Amino acid sequence: MRIISGKYRSRRITAPKGIKARPTTDFAKESLFNILGNWFEMNEIKVLDLFSGTGNISFEFGSRGATNIVSVDISNLSCRFISEKASEMTMPIQVLKADVFRFIPGHYGKYDVIFADPPYKHEQIGSLPSLILKQDLLKPNGVLVVEHDEEVSFESEERFLECRQYGRVNFSFFE
């Protein structure tokens, strides 16, 4: 994986082989951050990265100047890897090991951007936006972005804004 922009622009990061994650493609990630960059000043936002896997999205936010990033994943290996790389690059990433579906109901932080990239075939993917939005984790004018494949549609969900497709990657945005 590669950091697209910011302080660590073009830096390649190789995740350990044991991490079972599908990093967001560079093409999709660059498009996503172009959208978010038009909505937010990166150095002023608080970010929650759910199902963080390799830390790809957290590292991109950190490189672009976000100063408050919380990264959540269930894998010990993922959490350890993200912590080590964040420390190497002096990025302000707080890593939490947790099952996202258990973490959200007991969490009360407020975020400008929440990014969720669950396994595409996760049996609870359809309930994820309502679970997050019901917990009221977004700040006013905040946005939830859920990455998913083309087989999933959130268009009928409350607070759905739009869906953007980049190859096989889809991002659904919620307010």
C-alpha positions as CSV (number, residue, x, y, z in Angstrom):
1,M,0.0,0.0,0.0
2,R,1.1,3.6,-0.6
3,I,0.3,6.9,1.1
4,I,-1.0,9.2,-1.6
5,S,-0.5,12.7,-0.2
6,G,0.8,14.8,2.7
7,K,3.9,14.5,4.8
8,Y,4.5,10.9,3.9
9,R,3.5,11.2,0.2
10,S,4.5,8.2,-1.9
11,R,5.7,6.2,1.1
12,R,5.1,2.5,0.6
13,I,4.1,0.4,3.6
14,T,4.2,-3.4,3.5
15,A,1.8,-5.1,5.8
16,P,2.7,-8.4,7.4
17,K,1.4,-11.4,5.5
18,G,-0.9,-12.6,8.3
19,I,-3.2,-9.6,8.2
20,K,-6.4,-10.7,6.6
21,A,-7.5,-7.4,5.1
22,R,-8.3,-5.9,1.7
23,P,-6.6,-2.5,1.6
24,T,-8.6,0.2,-0.2
25,T,-7.1,0.6,-3.7
26,D,-4.9,3.7,-4.4
27,F,-7.4,4.9,-7.0
28,A,-10.4,4.6,-4.7
29,K,-8.5,6.1,-1.8
30,E,-7.3,9.1,-3.8
31,S,-10.8,9.8,-5.0
32,L,-12.2,9.5,-1.5
33,F,-9.7,11.9,-0.1
34,N,-10.3,14.4,-2.9
35,I,-14.0,14.4,-1.8
36,L,-13.2,14.6,1.9
37,G,-10.5,17.3,1.3
38,N,-13.3,19.5,-0.2
39,W,-15.4,19.1,2.9
40,F,-12.9,19.3,5.7
41,E,-9.6,20.8,6.7
42,M,-7.6,17.7,7.5
43,N,-5.6,19.1,10.3
44,E,-8.8,20.1,12.2
45,I,-10.8,16.8,12.2
46,K,-11.3,13.9,14.5
47,V,-11.4,10.5,12.7
48,L,-12.7,7.1,13.6
49,D,-11.4,4.3,11.3
50,L,-13.4,1.1,11.9
51,F,-12.2,-2.3,10.6
52,S,-8.9,-0.6,10.1
53,G,-7.0,-3.7,8.9
54,T,-3.7,-2.5,7.6
55,G,-4.2,1.0,8.8
56,N,-4.2,2.3,5.2
57,I,-6.9,4.9,5.8
58,S,-5.6,6.0,9.2
59,F,-2.1,6.5,7.8
60,E,-3.5,8.6,4.9
61,F,-5.4,10.8,7.4
62,G,-2.3,11.1,9.5
63,S,-0.1,12.0,6.6
64,R,-2.5,14.7,5.6
65,G,-2.4,16.3,9.0
66,A,-5.3,14.8,11.0
67,T,-4.3,15.1,14.6
68,N,-6.9,12.9,16.3
69,I,-7.3,9.4,14.8
70,V,-8.9,6.4,16.4
71,S,-8.3,3.1,14.6
72,V,-10.3,0.0,15.6
73,D,-9.8,-3.6,14.5
74,I,-10.4,-7.0,16.1
75,S,-7.0,-8.5,15.0
76,N,-4.0,-8.4,17.4
77,L,-1.7,-8.4,14.4
78,S,-3.4,-5.5,12.7
79,C,-3.4,-3.5,15.9
80,R,0.2,-4.2,16.6
81,F,1.2,-3.3,13.0
82,I,-0.7,0.0,13.0
83,S,0.7,1.0,16.4
84,E,4.3,0.3,15.3
85,K,3.9,2.1,12.0
86,A,2.1,5.1,13.6
87,S,4.9,5.3,16.1
88,E,7.6,5.2,13.4
89,M,5.9,8.0,11.5
90,T,4.9,9.9,14.7
91,M,1.3,9.9,13.7
92,P,-1.4,10.6,16.3
93,I,-3.2,7.3,15.9
94,Q,-4.8,5.6,18.9
95,V,-5.3,1.9,18.2
96,L,-8.0,0.0,19.9
97,K,-8.5,-3.8,19.7
98,A,-12.2,-4.5,19.6
99,D,-15.0,-6.1,17.7
100,V,-16.6,-3.1,15.9
101,F,-20.1,-4.3,16.5
102,R,-19.5,-4.5,20.2
103,F,-17.4,-1.4,20.3
104,I,-19.9,1.0,18.8
105,P,-22.8,0.6,21.3
106,G,-20.6,1.4,24.2
107,H,-18.6,4.3,22.6
108,Y,-19.5,7.9,23.0
109,G,-16.9,9.9,21.1
110,K,-17.8,12.5,18.5
111,Y,-16.1,12.4,15.1
112,D,-16.0,14.6,12.0
113,V,-15.3,11.5,9.8
114,I,-16.1,7.9,10.5
115,F,-14.7,5.5,7.9
116,A,-15.9,1.8,8.0
117,D,-14.4,-0.8,5.8
118,P,-15.9,-4.1,7.0
119,P,-15.3,-7.4,5.2
120,Y,-17.5,-7.2,2.1
121,K,-19.3,-10.4,2.9
122,H,-19.8,-9.6,6.7
123,E,-23.2,-10.8,7.7
124,Q,-23.9,-7.5,9.6
125,I,-22.7,-5.1,6.9
126,G,-26.3,-4.0,6.2
127,S,-26.9,-2.9,9.8
128,L,-23.6,-1.0,10.2
129,P,-24.8,2.6,9.1
130,S,-27.8,2.5,11.4
131,L,-25.8,1.2,14.3
132,I,-23.2,4.0,14.0
133,L,-25.8,6.7,13.3
134,K,-28.1,5.6,16.2
135,Q,-25.1,5.9,18.6
136,D,-24.8,9.6,17.5
137,L,-21.0,9.4,17.0
138,L,-20.9,12.1,14.2
139,K,-20.3,15.7,15.0
140,P,-22.6,18.3,13.4
141,N,-21.7,18.4,9.6
142,G,-19.8,15.1,10.1
143,V,-19.8,12.3,7.6
144,L,-19.9,8.5,7.7
145,V,-18.3,6.6,4.8
146,V,-18.9,2.9,4.4
147,E,-16.8,1.0,1.9
148,H,-18.6,-2.0,0.3
149,D,-19.0,-3.9,-2.9
150,E,-21.6,-3.5,-5.6
151,E,-23.9,-6.1,-4.1
152,V,-24.7,-3.9,-1.1
153,S,-26.9,-0.8,-1.4
154,F,-27.6,1.6,1.4
155,E,-29.8,4.0,-0.7
156,S,-32.9,3.4,1.4
157,E,-31.1,4.1,4.7
158,E,-31.9,7.2,6.7
159,R,-29.3,10.0,6.3
160,F,-27.9,8.4,3.1
161,L,-26.3,11.1,0.9
162,E,-24.8,9.3,-2.1
163,C,-22.8,6.3,-3.3
164,R,-19.6,6.6,-5.4
165,Q,-18.1,3.7,-7.3
166,Y,-14.4,3.4,-8.1
167,G,-13.8,0.1,-9.9
168,R,-15.0,-2.6,-7.5
169,V,-14.9,-0.2,-4.5
170,N,-18.1,1.6,-3.5
171,F,-18.3,4.3,-0.9
172,S,-21.6,5.2,0.6
173,F,-21.8,8.6,2.4
174,F,-24.1,9.4,5.2
175,E,-24.7,12.7,7.1
